Amino acid sequence: MAVDYVILNKDNSENGIIAINKSVFKSIAEITIDDIDHAERAEKSSFSKAVIVRITDNRLMIETDIHVKYGANINATCEQVQNKIYENILFMTGFKTSEVSVNVTGFEM
């Protein structure tokens, strides 16, 4: 069964459970990629999506496809994308991402 949210507080307090939907993490990742100079989100098609968010056992895994601008260092750009996505999700939600995978699917001229 697919889980669409991450539970932030493990204990059931009197106020209830706090959970974040995976669409929030997807939006954060998309905005982060848009803010990086040498990277752009790959165009989504009917067979693939630019950002995929998976949640299993309350662990968050993000996979993203990007295009790197011609002339940019691919390793540095991918590392920057990974670090920024991790940092922004941690900063905005307080939740640590288990895995951020970046796939380069093309180049922008």
A tleap script that builds the chain and sets N, CA, C and O, in Angstrom:
source leaprc.protein.ff14SB
mol = sequence {
  NMET ALA VAL ASP TYR VAL ILE LEU ASN LYS
  ASP ASN SER GLU ASN GLY ILE ILE ALA ILE
  ASN LYS SER VAL PHE LYS SER ILE ALA GLU
  ILE THR ILE ASP ASP ILE ASP HIE ALA GLU
  ARG ALA GLU LYS SER SER PHE SER LYS ALA
  VAL ILE VAL ARG ILE THR ASP ASN ARG LEU
  MET ILE GLU THR ASP ILE HIE VAL LYS TYR
  GLY ALA ASN ILE ASN ALA THR CYS GLU GLN
  VAL GLN ASN LYS ILE TYR GLU ASN ILE LEU
  PHE MET THR GLY PHE LYS THR SER GLU VAL
  SER VAL ASN VAL THR GLY PHE GLU CMET
}
set mol.1.N position { 0.841 -1.176 0.000 }
set mol.1.CA position { 0.000 0.000 0.000 }
set mol.1.C position { 0.885 1.239 0.000 }
set mol.1.O position { 1.823 1.330 0.793 }
set mol.2.N position { 0.607 2.161 -0.852 }
set mol.2.CA position { 1.400 3.387 -0.968 }
set mol.2.C position { 1.022 4.365 0.136 }
set mol.2.O position { -0.152 4.542 0.460 }
set mol.3.N position { 2.034 4.989 0.697 }
set mol.3.CA position { 1.831 5.977 1.742 }
set mol.3.C position { 2.037 7.351 1.119 }
set mol.3.O position { 3.018 7.573 0.410 }
set mol.4.N position { 1.119 8.270 1.381 }
set mol.4.CA position { 1.184 9.592 0.784 }
set mol.4.C position { 1.658 10.676 1.748 }
set mol.4.O position { 1.623 11.859 1.409 }
set mol.5.N position { 2.098 10.290 2.937 }
set mol.5.CA position { 2.509 11.294 3.910 }
set mol.5.C position { 3.603 10.749 4.823 }
set mol.5.O position { 3.806 9.539 4.927 }
set mol.6.N position { 4.307 11.680 5.486 }
set mol.6.CA position { 5.327 11.343 6.471 }
set mol.6.C position { 4.837 11.846 7.819 }
set mol.6.O position { 4.385 12.986 7.932 }
set mol.7.N position { 4.922 11.009 8.835 }
set mol.7.CA position { 4.498 11.388 10.185 }
set mol.7.C position { 5.672 12.044 10.894 }
set mol.7.O position { 6.749 11.457 11.003 }
set mol.8.N position { 5.457 13.277 11.381 }
set mol.8.CA position { 6.533 14.016 12.038 }
set mol.8.C position { 6.653 13.715 13.524 }
set mol.8.O position { 7.768 13.592 14.033 }
set mol.9.N position { 5.551 13.595 14.224 }
set mol.9.CA position { 5.624 13.280 15.649 }
set mol.9.C position { 5.195 11.841 15.876 }
set mol.9.O position { 4.077 11.453 15.538 }
set mol.10.N position { 6.083 11.065 16.446 }
set mol.10.CA position { 5.828 9.638 16.645 }
set mol.10.C position { 4.824 9.373 17.762 }
set mol.10.O position { 4.012 8.451 17.669 }
set mol.11.N position { 4.881 10.175 18.808 }
set mol.11.CA position { 3.989 9.936 19.939 }
set mol.11.C position { 2.620 10.562 19.674 }
set mol.11.O position { 2.509 11.646 19.102 }
set mol.12.N position { 1.619 9.868 20.096 }
set mol.12.CA position { 0.261 10.384 19.940 }
set mol.12.C position { -0.040 11.316 21.100 }
set mol.12.O position { -0.416 10.876 22.186 }
set mol.13.N position { 0.127 12.589 20.858 }
set mol.13.CA position { -0.148 13.559 21.905 }
set mol.13.C position { -1.636 13.893 21.909 }
set mol.13.O position { -2.403 13.394 21.085 }
set mol.14.N position { -2.022 14.733 22.835 }
set mol.14.CA position { -3.425 15.115 22.925 }
set mol.14.C position { -3.868 15.965 21.739 }
set mol.14.O position { -5.064 16.100 21.480 }
set mol.15.N position { -2.898 16.542 21.013 }
set mol.15.CA position { -3.226 17.393 19.867 }
set mol.15.C position { -3.345 16.610 18.569 }
set mol.15.O position { -3.765 17.173 17.558 }
set mol.16.N position { -2.997 15.359 18.565 }
set mol.16.CA position { -3.108 14.550 17.365 }
set mol.16.C position { -1.753 14.298 16.720 }
set mol.16.O position { -0.709 14.508 17.338 }
set mol.17.N position { -1.781 13.846 15.472 }
set mol.17.CA position { -0.574 13.499 14.732 }
set mol.17.C position { -0.303 14.582 13.696 }
set mol.17.O position { -1.224 15.074 13.044 }
set mol.18.N position { 0.961 14.947 13.550 }
set mol.18.CA position { 1.362 15.907 12.526 }
set mol.18.C position { 1.999 15.131 11.390 }
set mol.18.O position { 2.955 14.385 11.601 }
set mol.19.N position { 1.470 15.305 10.178 }
set mol.19.CA position { 1.978 14.599 9.000 }
set mol.19.C position { 2.074 15.572 7.832 }
set mol.19.O position { 1.324 16.546 7.758 }
set mol.20.N position { 3.009 15.296 6.918 }
set mol.20.CA position { 3.202 16.129 5.738 }
set mol.20.C position { 3.002 15.259 4.501 }
set mol.20.O position { 3.573 14.173 4.400 }
set mol.21.N position { 2.201 15.732 3.575 }
set mol.21.CA position { 1.920 15.011 2.335 }
set mol.21.C position { 3.137 15.046 1.427 }
set mol.21.O position { 3.921 15.993 1.478 }
set mol.22.N position { 3.304 14.017 0.591 }
set mol.22.CA position { 4.474 13.956 -0.274 }
set mol.22.C position { 4.454 15.014 -1.369 }
set mol.22.O position { 5.502 15.298 -1.949 }
set mol.23.N position { 3.317 15.598 -1.670 }
set mol.23.CA position { 3.272 16.681 -2.654 }
set mol.23.C position { 4.018 17.921 -2.155 }
set mol.23.O position { 4.519 18.710 -2.956 }
set mol.24.N position { 4.090 18.091 -0.842 }
set mol.24.CA position { 4.854 19.202 -0.267 }
set mol.24.C position { 6.339 19.020 -0.556 }
set mol.24.O position { 7.018 19.970 -0.945 }
set mol.25.N position { 6.844 17.807 -0.368 }
set mol.25.CA position { 8.254 17.530 -0.642 }
set mol.25.C position { 8.566 17.675 -2.127 }
set mol.25.O position { 9.641 18.144 -2.500 }
set mol.26.N position { 7.627 17.274 -2.963 }
set mol.26.CA position { 7.813 17.416 -4.412 }
set mol.26.C position { 7.903 18.890 -4.791 }
set mol.26.O position { 8.759 19.273 -5.589 }
set mol.27.N position { 7.038 19.708 -4.234 }
set mol.27.CA position { 7.068 21.148 -4.529 }
set mol.27.C position { 8.365 21.794 -4.071 }
set mol.27.O position { 8.924 22.633 -4.777 }
set mol.28.N position { 8.847 21.412 -2.895 }
set mol.28.CA position { 10.108 21.951 -2.384 }
set mol.28.C position { 11.254 21.571 -3.309 }
set mol.28.O position { 12.105 22.407 -3.613 }
set mol.29.N position { 11.289 20.329 -3.758 }
set mol.29.CA position { 12.353 19.875 -4.660 }
set mol.29.C position { 12.292 20.608 -5.999 }
set mol.29.O position { 13.332 20.995 -6.533 }
set mol.30.N position { 11.098 20.804 -6.548 }
set mol.30.CA position { 10.962 21.506 -7.828 }
set mol.30.C position { 11.421 22.961 -7.724 }
set mol.30.O position { 12.128 23.457 -8.601 }
set mol.31.N position { 11.025 23.628 -6.669 }
set mol.31.CA position { 11.427 25.028 -6.470 }
set mol.31.C position { 12.935 25.123 -6.279 }
set mol.31.O position { 13.569 26.054 -6.775 }
set mol.32.N position { 13.503 24.169 -5.567 }
set mol.32.CA position { 14.951 24.154 -5.339 }
set mol.32.C position { 15.710 24.009 -6.644 }
set mol.32.O position { 16.690 24.718 -6.871 }
set mol.33.N position { 15.274 23.103 -7.503 }
set mol.33.CA position { 15.945 22.906 -8.788 }
set mol.33.C position { 15.840 24.169 -9.640 }
set mol.33.O position { 16.795 24.542 -10.321 }
set mol.34.N position { 14.692 24.819 -9.603 }
set mol.34.CA position { 14.511 26.046 -10.381 }
set mol.34.C position { 15.441 27.165 -9.922 }
set mol.34.O position { 15.778 28.046 -10.713 }
set mol.35.N position { 15.861 27.147 -8.661 }
set mol.35.CA position { 16.730 28.195 -8.115 }
set mol.35.C position { 18.207 27.968 -8.408 }
set mol.35.O position { 19.014 28.870 -8.180 }
set mol.36.N position { 18.584 26.805 -8.900 }
set mol.36.CA position { 19.999 26.504 -9.166 }
set mol.36.C position { 20.343 26.944 -10.580 }
set mol.36.O position { 19.607 26.662 -11.525 }
set mol.37.N position { 21.478 27.642 -10.717 }
set mol.37.CA position { 21.849 28.278 -11.983 }
set mol.37.C position { 22.070 27.309 -13.126 }
set mol.37.O position { 21.556 27.541 -14.220 }
set mol.38.N position { 22.812 26.233 -12.918 }
set mol.38.CA position { 23.229 25.360 -14.013 }
set mol.38.C position { 22.338 24.144 -14.210 }
set mol.38.O position { 22.676 23.259 -14.997 }
set mol.39.N position { 21.204 24.079 -13.511 }
set mol.39.CA position { 20.314 22.922 -13.614 }
set mol.39.C position { 18.899 23.372 -13.931 }
set mol.39.O position { 18.449 24.433 -13.499 }
set mol.40.N position { 18.211 22.537 -14.698 }
set mol.40.CA position { 16.795 22.749 -14.988 }
set mol.40.C position { 16.072 21.425 -14.863 }
set mol.40.O position { 16.638 20.363 -15.123 }
set mol.41.N position { 14.811 21.501 -14.460 }
set mol.41.CA position { 14.018 20.276 -14.375 }
set mol.41.C position { 13.822 19.695 -15.764 }
set mol.41.O position { 13.587 20.427 -16.725 }
set mol.42.N position { 13.918 18.386 -15.865 }
set mol.42.CA position { 13.623 17.720 -17.132 }
set mol.42.C position { 12.124 17.812 -17.377 }
set mol.42.O position { 11.328 17.829 -16.439 }
set mol.43.N position { 11.760 17.868 -18.627 }
set mol.43.CA position { 10.348 17.946 -18.972 }
set mol.43.C position { 9.674 16.625 -18.640 }
set mol.43.O position { 10.183 15.553 -18.965 }
set mol.44.N position { 8.529 16.716 -17.992 }
set mol.44.CA position { 7.819 15.480 -17.685 }
set mol.44.C position { 7.046 15.030 -18.910 }
set mol.44.O position { 6.521 15.841 -19.673 }
set mol.45.N position { 6.992 13.746 -19.076 }
set mol.45.CA position { 6.256 13.164 -20.200 }
set mol.45.C position { 5.262 12.155 -19.647 }
set mol.45.O position { 5.112 12.013 -18.433 }
set mol.46.N position { 4.596 11.467 -20.536 }
set mol.46.CA position { 3.621 10.486 -20.077 }
set mol.46.C position { 4.291 9.270 -19.442 }
set mol.46.O position { 3.648 8.515 -18.712 }
set mol.47.N position { 5.586 9.079 -19.718 }
set mol.47.CA position { 6.295 7.921 -19.173 }
set mol.47.C position { 7.177 8.251 -17.975 }
set mol.47.O position { 7.549 7.350 -17.222 }
set mol.48.N position { 7.517 9.510 -17.785 }
set mol.48.CA position { 8.395 9.861 -16.663 }
set mol.48.C position { 7.979 11.191 -16.052 }
set mol.48.O position { 7.304 12.004 -16.684 }
set mol.49.N position { 8.393 11.389 -14.827 }
set mol.49.CA position { 8.128 12.634 -14.116 }
set mol.49.C position { 9.451 13.250 -13.730 }
set mol.49.O position { 10.436 12.538 -13.531 }
set mol.50.N position { 9.487 14.580 -13.621 }
set mol.50.CA position { 10.728 15.273 -13.297 }
set mol.50.C position { 11.154 15.006 -11.852 }
set mol.50.O position { 12.348 14.881 -11.577 }
set mol.51.N position { 10.205 14.918 -10.934 }
set mol.51.CA position { 10.514 14.658 -9.525 }
set mol.51.C position { 9.591 13.546 -9.030 }
set mol.51.O position { 8.370 13.625 -9.165 }
set mol.52.N position { 10.199 12.516 -8.458 }
set mol.52.CA position { 9.437 11.398 -7.899 }
set mol.52.C position { 9.730 11.330 -6.407 }
set mol.52.O position { 10.888 11.338 -5.992 }
set mol.53.N position { 8.681 11.265 -5.613 }
set mol.53.CA position { 8.810 11.174 -4.158 }
set mol.53.C position { 8.247 9.832 -3.714 }
set mol.53.O position { 7.118 9.474 -4.049 }
set mol.54.N position { 9.057 9.091 -2.950 }
set mol.54.CA position { 8.621 7.802 -2.405 }
set mol.54.C position { 8.742 7.840 -0.881 }
set mol.54.O position { 9.699 8.383 -0.329 }
set mol.55.N position { 7.765 7.258 -0.231 }
set mol.55.CA position { 7.782 7.173 1.224 }
set mol.55.C position { 7.542 5.712 1.599 }
set mol.55.O position { 6.492 5.148 1.290 }
set mol.56.N position { 8.526 5.101 2.271 }
set mol.56.CA position { 8.377 3.741 2.770 }
set mol.56.C position { 8.909 3.690 4.195 }
set mol.56.O position { 10.017 4.151 4.469 }
set mol.57.N position { 8.136 3.144 5.077 }
set mol.57.CA position { 8.501 3.029 6.500 }
set mol.57.C position { 8.928 4.376 7.080 }
set mol.57.O position { 9.911 4.460 7.816 }
set mol.58.N position { 8.187 5.421 6.746 }
set mol.58.CA position { 8.444 6.782 7.221 }
set mol.58.C position { 9.827 7.298 6.802 }
set mol.58.O position { 10.394 8.170 7.461 }
set mol.59.N position { 10.364 6.752 5.702 }
set mol.59.CA position { 11.625 7.222 5.114 }
set mol.59.C position { 11.301 7.900 3.793 }
set mol.59.O position { 10.535 7.376 2.984 }
set mol.60.N position { 11.890 9.066 3.584 }
set mol.60.CA position { 11.618 9.865 2.396 }
set mol.60.C position { 12.737 9.702 1.386 }
set mol.60.O position { 13.907 9.915 1.703 }
set mol.61.N position { 12.369 9.316 0.153 }
set mol.61.CA position { 13.339 9.170 -0.930 }
set mol.61.C position { 12.872 10.015 -2.106 }
set mol.61.O position { 11.719 9.926 -2.527 }
set mol.62.N position { 13.774 10.833 -2.629 }
set mol.62.CA position { 13.452 11.719 -3.739 }
set mol.62.C position { 14.358 11.385 -4.912 }
set mol.62.O position { 15.571 11.245 -4.758 }
set mol.63.N position { 13.754 11.259 -6.085 }
set mol.63.CA position { 14.507 11.016 -7.311 }
set mol.63.C position { 14.106 12.100 -8.303 }
set mol.63.O position { 12.918 12.341 -8.520 }
set mol.64.N position { 15.097 12.753 -8.904 }
set mol.64.CA position { 14.807 13.839 -9.824 }
set mol.64.C position { 15.623 13.718 -11.098 }
set mol.64.O position { 16.773 13.279 -11.078 }
set mol.65.N position { 15.019 14.109 -12.195 }
set mol.65.CA position { 15.690 14.163 -13.489 }
set mol.65.C position { 15.952 15.626 -13.825 }
set mol.65.O position { 15.051 16.460 -13.744 }
set mol.66.N position { 17.189 15.931 -14.202 }
set mol.66.CA position { 17.539 17.308 -14.530 }
set mol.66.C position { 18.250 17.375 -15.873 }
set mol.66.O position { 18.766 16.380 -16.382 }
set mol.67.N position { 18.258 18.565 -16.421 }
set mol.67.CA position { 19.104 18.889 -17.568 }
set mol.67.C position { 20.163 19.857 -17.064 }
set mol.67.O position { 19.861 20.791 -16.321 }
set mol.68.N position { 21.401 19.629 -17.471 }
set mol.68.CA position { 22.516 20.483 -17.054 }
set mol.68.C position { 22.842 21.422 -18.210 }
set mol.68.O position { 22.863 21.010 -19.370 }
set mol.69.N position { 23.096 22.679 -17.883 }
set mol.69.CA position { 23.449 23.651 -18.919 }
set mol.69.C position { 24.812 23.320 -19.499 }
set mol.69.O position { 25.731 22.931 -18.778 }
set mol.70.N position { 24.931 23.477 -20.802 }
set mol.70.CA position { 26.155 23.156 -21.525 }
set mol.70.C position { 27.320 23.960 -20.951 }
set mol.70.O position { 27.206 25.170 -20.753 }
set mol.71.N position { 28.436 23.290 -20.684 }
set mol.71.CA position { 29.632 23.935 -20.166 }
set mol.71.C position { 29.757 23.886 -18.650 }
set mol.71.O position { 30.814 24.210 -18.109 }
set mol.72.N position { 28.697 23.488 -17.957 }
set mol.72.CA position { 28.737 23.410 -16.494 }
set mol.72.C position { 29.346 22.081 -16.063 }
set mol.72.O position { 29.264 21.089 -16.787 }
set mol.73.N position { 29.951 22.065 -14.892 }
set mol.73.CA position { 30.509 20.851 -14.318 }
set mol.73.C position { 29.351 19.968 -13.842 }
set mol.73.O position { 28.580 20.364 -12.968 }
set mol.74.N position { 29.235 18.784 -14.416 }
set mol.74.CA position { 28.101 17.903 -14.120 }
set mol.74.C position { 28.137 17.418 -12.675 }
set mol.74.O position { 27.117 17.447 -11.985 }
set mol.75.N position { 29.301 16.973 -12.214 }
set mol.75.CA position { 29.404 16.468 -10.836 }
set mol.75.C position { 29.071 17.547 -9.817 }
set mol.75.O position { 28.339 17.298 -8.859 }
set mol.76.N position { 29.606 18.741 -10.022 }
set mol.76.CA position { 29.356 19.839 -9.081 }
set mol.76.C position { 27.883 20.240 -9.095 }
set mol.76.O position { 27.304 20.538 -8.051 }
set mol.77.N position { 27.289 20.246 -10.277 }
set mol.77.CA position { 25.880 20.620 -10.384 }
set mol.77.C position { 24.987 19.592 -9.698 }
set mol.77.O position { 24.070 19.962 -8.965 }
set mol.78.N position { 25.245 18.302 -9.927 }
set mol.78.CA position { 24.449 17.256 -9.278 }
set mol.78.C position { 24.609 17.292 -7.761 }
set mol.78.O position { 23.636 17.130 -7.026 }
set mol.79.N position { 25.828 17.504 -7.301 }
set mol.79.CA position { 26.077 17.594 -5.862 }
set mol.79.C position { 25.352 18.797 -5.264 }
set mol.79.O position { 24.802 18.711 -4.166 }
set mol.80.N position { 25.352 19.908 -5.982 }
set mol.80.CA position { 24.657 21.105 -5.503 }
set mol.80.C position { 23.151 20.862 -5.427 }
set mol.80.O position { 22.500 21.277 -4.469 }
set mol.81.N position { 22.600 20.190 -6.438 }
set mol.81.CA position { 21.172 19.878 -6.437 }
set mol.81.C position { 20.828 18.970 -5.246 }
set mol.81.O position { 19.853 19.221 -4.538 }
set mol.82.N position { 21.623 17.924 -5.026 }
set mol.82.CA position { 21.385 17.018 -3.903 }
set mol.82.C position { 21.427 17.759 -2.570 }
set mol.82.O position { 20.523 17.626 -1.745 }
set mol.83.N position { 22.478 18.536 -2.372 }
set mol.83.CA position { 22.636 19.237 -1.098 }
set mol.83.C position { 21.530 20.255 -0.862 }
set mol.83.O position { 21.009 20.359 0.249 }
set mol.84.N position { 21.168 21.005 -1.892 }
set mol.84.CA position { 20.129 22.033 -1.726 }
set mol.84.C position { 18.762 21.417 -1.450 }
set mol.84.O position { 18.013 21.928 -0.617 }
set mol.85.N position { 18.430 20.329 -2.134 }
set mol.85.CA position { 17.146 19.671 -1.873 }
set mol.85.C position { 17.109 19.168 -0.432 }
set mol.85.O position { 16.122 19.371 0.275 }
set mol.86.N position { 18.187 18.511 0.001 }
set mol.86.CA position { 18.260 17.999 1.372 }
set mol.86.C position { 18.131 19.146 2.386 }
set mol.86.O position { 17.349 19.060 3.332 }
set mol.87.N position { 18.904 20.216 2.177 }
set mol.87.CA position { 18.897 21.348 3.110 }
set mol.87.C position { 17.547 22.043 3.152 }
set mol.87.O position { 17.063 22.381 4.233 }
set mol.88.N position { 16.925 22.266 1.990 }
set mol.88.CA position { 15.646 22.977 1.965 }
set mol.88.C position { 14.526 22.166 2.606 }
set mol.88.O position { 13.678 22.724 3.303 }
set mol.89.N position { 14.515 20.865 2.376 }
set mol.89.CA position { 13.489 20.031 3.019 }
set mol.89.C position { 13.700 20.008 4.528 }
set mol.89.O position { 12.740 20.094 5.293 }
set mol.90.N position { 14.950 19.891 4.954 }
set mol.90.CA position { 15.237 19.911 6.387 }
set mol.90.C position { 14.864 21.253 7.005 }
set mol.90.O position { 14.290 21.294 8.094 }
set mol.91.N position { 15.182 22.344 6.326 }
set mol.91.CA position { 14.897 23.675 6.841 }
set mol.91.C position { 13.398 23.961 6.893 }
set mol.91.O position { 12.907 24.526 7.871 }
set mol.92.N position { 12.673 23.576 5.850 }
set mol.92.CA position { 11.255 23.927 5.758 }
set mol.92.C position { 10.339 22.994 6.540 }
set mol.92.O position { 9.283 23.416 7.010 }
set mol.93.N position { 10.738 21.719 6.685 }
set mol.93.CA position { 9.846 20.758 7.344 }
set mol.93.C position { 10.431 20.170 8.628 }
set mol.93.O position { 9.687 19.658 9.464 }
set mol.94.N position { 11.754 20.236 8.794 }
set mol.94.CA position { 12.384 19.612 9.945 }
set mol.94.C position { 12.565 18.113 9.780 }
set mol.94.O position { 12.926 17.433 10.740 }
set mol.95.N position { 12.325 17.582 8.595 }
set mol.95.CA position { 12.419 16.147 8.330 }
set mol.95.C position { 13.662 15.868 7.501 }
set mol.95.O position { 13.921 16.563 6.519 }
set mol.96.N position { 14.441 14.848 7.891 }
set mol.96.CA position { 15.655 14.489 7.162 }
set mol.96.C position { 15.316 13.517 6.042 }
set mol.96.O position { 14.675 12.489 6.259 }
set mol.97.N position { 15.760 13.864 4.845 }
set mol.97.CA position { 15.556 13.013 3.684 }
set mol.97.C position { 16.532 11.850 3.743 }
set mol.97.O position { 17.714 12.050 4.020 }
set mol.98.N position { 16.055 10.637 3.486 }
set mol.98.CA position { 16.912 9.457 3.517 }
set mol.98.C position { 17.787 9.361 2.281 }
set mol.98.O position { 18.941 8.941 2.364 }
set mol.99.N position { 17.244 9.747 1.135 }
set mol.99.CA position { 17.982 9.585 -0.113 }
set mol.99.C position { 17.522 10.636 -1.121 }
set mol.99.O position { 16.323 10.865 -1.287 }
set mol.100.N position { 18.485 11.276 -1.794 }
set mol.100.CA position { 18.196 12.187 -2.900 }
set mol.100.C position { 19.016 11.719 -4.093 }
set mol.100.O position { 20.245 11.790 -4.076 }
set mol.101.N position { 18.335 11.240 -5.129 }
set mol.101.CA position { 19.001 10.761 -6.343 }
set mol.101.C position { 18.783 11.775 -7.452 }
set mol.101.O position { 17.669 12.250 -7.670 }
set mol.102.N position { 19.871 12.101 -8.153 }
set mol.102.CA position { 19.803 13.050 -9.262 }
set mol.102.C position { 20.249 12.334 -10.526 }
set mol.102.O position { 21.346 11.777 -10.578 }
set mol.103.N position { 19.406 12.348 -11.535 }
set mol.103.CA position { 19.709 11.736 -12.829 }
set mol.103.C position { 19.819 12.830 -13.872 }
set mol.103.O position { 18.900 13.636 -14.021 }
set mol.104.N position { 20.933 12.874 -14.601 }
set mol.104.CA position { 21.081 13.822 -15.690 }
set mol.104.C position { 20.534 13.157 -16.951 }
set mol.104.O position { 21.050 12.133 -17.399 }
set mol.105.N position { 19.484 13.752 -17.518 }
set mol.105.CA position { 18.838 13.162 -18.687 }
set mol.105.C position { 19.072 13.946 -19.967 }
set mol.105.O position { 18.639 13.529 -21.041 }
set mol.106.N position { 19.758 15.082 -19.858 }
set mol.106.CA position { 20.004 15.866 -21.057 }
set mol.106.C position { 20.784 17.121 -20.733 }
set mol.106.O position { 21.183 17.365 -19.594 }
set mol.107.N position { 20.988 17.909 -21.777 }
set mol.107.CA position { 21.748 19.161 -21.642 }
set mol.107.C position { 20.964 20.297 -22.276 }
set mol.107.O position { 20.234 20.103 -23.248 }
set mol.108.N position { 21.128 21.479 -21.712 }
set mol.108.CA position { 20.523 22.682 -22.244 }
set mol.108.C position { 21.599 23.536 -22.878 }
set mol.108.O position { 22.657 23.756 -22.290 }
set mol.109.N position { 21.327 24.013 -24.070 }
set mol.109.CA position { 22.291 24.861 -24.766 }
set mol.109.C position { 22.098 26.317 -24.407 }
set mol.109.O position { 22.826 27.177 -24.903 }
savepdb mol mol.pdb
quit
